[in-house]
Amino acid sequence: MQDIRYLNLFNKITRISTRFCFKYNEAIIFCVPMRFVSKAIGEGGQNIKKMSEILHKRIKIVPNPRGIQDAKKFIEAIVSPVKFNDLEITDEEIILNAGSNSKAALIGRNKRRILEMQKIVKDFFGKEFRII
């Protein structure tokens, strides 16, 4: 129910309809088609600021992946500003290769962030997710 409220607020403020909303690292992330990203952000970031003030949470807008070929850009946008070395895509899983500092940030306390990312990757790409 909460996600539906977020989507309705997003639609009301940006006038862009999307079906994709999820949480990662205490932020609410909306996926919109690439051509609508700048419109969703608003002039000077006004739409994001307005939503952030209303919800009291960080808001991110990322481009919707068109397929598995966009997986690296999509995951980079979600975990930003944390950097990782490489992303390997196999038949069953997506493997993220991170350095020692980034690995801790990507896993999170009590594995919270990696569990969130596993759910996101499963929903969007239908694959398992691992960090090495």
Summary of the structure (lengths in Angstrom):
residues: 132
radius of gyration: 14.9
end to end distance: 34.5
largest distance: 41.6
contacts: 357
relative contact order: 0.13
helix: 54%
strand: 23%
